[in-house]
Amino acid sequence: MLRIVAITGMPGAGKSTAAEALVKAGWRRVVMGDVIRAETKRRGLELDAKGTGEVMRLLRKERGESAVADLCLDEIARTGAERVVVDGIRSLAEVDAFRKKAAVLLVAVDASPSRRYGLLKERGRKDDPMTKEMFQERDLRELGVGIGEAIALADETVSNEHESTTGLEGEMKRVVDQWVAHELS
Amino acid sequence: MLRIVAITGMPGAGKSTAAEALVKAGWRRVVMGDVIRAETKRRGLELDAKGTGEVMRLLRKERGESAVADLCLDEIARTGAERVVVDGIRSLAEVDAFRKKAAVLLVAVDASPSRRYGLLKERGRKDDPMTKEMFQERDLRELGVGIGEAIALADETVSNEHESTTGLEGEMKRVVDQWVAHELS
């Protein structure tokens, strides 16, 4: 049976760290942002926030609200993996698409705007916002897609407000182990 | 200086329990739903879902998206309280209204849909949903007002997924004490 831990959360909240905790425990990781970035590259657009945002918008328009989730499911089927962590859920439509094909635990990784801004500054990825204004614009763009609803209806919420990397990894591992144990019992 | 702990969260997540933890520590509690019910009574309408819904609509039309928050602020000013917990935040417009007048800590109390449904069944308040369908409709109504955005941009998130009442109270007290200590330092 395919099990998917679907991770949602605002930019910079710590989704990658949470996902890596499961990778260390043998789960296969699929990053929704990577799927979008690959598609952005394929379409010849810049790999910045504007380009990826535009491709996300186009994909949804062409293939529906769950477009990126469907691309991820194609990739998961190709690998044959049975324990997969999908990182970067942005809407309930995506969650529903995964639930049609797998047992899903939707986990929200949460942190305050100021904490997330600090973490993004540390990370400094090419599409990360450089100023507070850009950060707030990106937040609003994510909320516009419906990420707030996915966060609000999560099965589990993990706060990264006061956690170290190790603390967040441990907390993530704990909720997923509990889920798997419960499903198996 | 006026300090407001603003609590948001989906129906049944445990907002009242979280607020009561602060009341025990001397904070004054203002329930946004009570403010709406008082205004409904003042206008001579029935205190049912139709009456309160109509008053909410009128209030927003007359005074804007933050109307209920503004009424709460009037009440807070009347009492002269300096530490207030406001229970029932539904949108970022309300949070912004509070931030104009006070130092605000926005706390999201989170629990999964299945956990919240169970807690609401236990509570059995007159306006609580009786069936899974009514529960989901109410969730969607709250999300439609923008509660997901308030949850996504919270300063602190407290999970009530696996907590006892005492556990949730302790966790709430901890994040608020930390905030006050940090602001005073």
Contacts between the chains, C-beta under 8 A, distances in Angstrom:
chain1	res1	chain2	res2	distance
A	10	B	152	5.6
A	10	B	153	7.4
A	108	B	110	7.2
A	108	B	157	8.0
A	110	B	108	7.2
A	110	B	110	7.8
A	110	B	152	7.9
A	110	B	154	6.9
A	110	B	157	4.0
A	112	B	153	7.9
A	112	B	154	6.8
A	112	B	155	4.4
A	112	B	156	6.8
A	113	B	153	5.9
A	113	B	155	7.8
A	114	B	155	7.8
A	139	B	153	7.0
A	143	B	148	7.7
A	143	B	149	5.0
A	143	B	152	6.3
A	143	B	153	8.0
A	146	B	148	7.6
A	147	B	148	7.9
A	147	B	152	6.3
A	148	B	143	7.7
A	148	B	146	7.7
A	148	B	147	7.9
A	148	B	148	2.9
A	148	B	149	4.3
A	148	B	150	7.8
A	148	B	151	6.3
A	148	B	152	4.1
A	149	B	143	5.1
A	149	B	148	4.4
A	150	B	148	7.9
A	151	B	148	6.4
A	151	B	151	5.7
A	151	B	152	4.8
A	152	B	10	5.6
A	152	B	110	7.8
A	152	B	143	6.4
A	152	B	147	6.4
A	152	B	148	4.2
A	152	B	151	4.8
A	152	B	152	7.5
A	153	B	10	7.5
A	153	B	112	7.9
A	153	B	113	5.8
A	153	B	139	7.1
A	154	B	110	6.9
A	154	B	112	6.8
A	155	B	112	4.4
A	155	B	113	7.9
A	155	B	114	7.8
A	155	B	161	8.0
A	156	B	112	6.8
A	156	B	159	7.2
A	156	B	161	5.9
A	157	B	110	4.0
A	157	B	157	5.7
A	157	B	159	4.5
A	157	B	161	7.0
A	158	B	159	7.4
A	159	B	156	7.2
A	159	B	157	4.6
A	159	B	158	7.4
A	159	B	159	7.0
A	161	B	155	7.9
A	161	B	156	5.9
A	161	B	157	7.0
A	162	B	178	7.9
